[in-house]
């Protein structure tokens, strides 16, 4: 006599939230100011303004851009502001920092836009495994957003979870 296989995960009422699905699509670019420095140390305003005037800003159309300097040099704040002004008509997103900073910003945007109506009072599992890297900061941000709303919060896979939070009755 064959026994019917019961999907206990499905019956549990757990809602799985896959942060990888929240990744905002689009190309990510690091715009490094280092090549514009004299001897990789000093920013010359006249040369920099010439670079800004001649650079093909349209190549950043619909891209997510992190602006920074890969060299340890003191760059005046206005230089990054000028770059952002030139990028604004083209880039979807502009941040100061690294590609990791950019990724955190994009995930934060997704979390801020996440509809939580279906999660109110729910038992939620934040999926732990992903094909592409999700910043740890994203897991912290989603936990902060969901804790006041959910009945319980878990991390991992529905078949093997780590309990994070359970609302007291």
SULWOBEL-V629844 format. One line per field, one symbol per residue. phi: phi as a letter, one per 30 degrees, with the letter a starting at -180 (. if undefined). burial: # if it has 24 or more other C-alpha atoms within 12 Angstrom, else .. A space follows every 10 residues. Layout:
# SULWOBEL-V629844
phi = ???
burial = ???
This chain:
# SULWOBEL-V629844
phi = .dcddcdddd ddidccccdd dddddkdcbc ccdedcddhh bbcceddddd eddcdddddc eiccbccabd cdbdcdeddd dddddddedc ddbbbdkcdd dddddddddd dddddcedce idcccdeccb dcdceeeddd ddddddedcd dabbbkceda ccdcabddd
burial = .......... ...####### .###...### ####.##... ..#....#.. .........# ..#######. ....#...## ..##.##... ######.### ########.. #.......#. .#######.. ...##..##. ###..##.## ######.#.. ....#....
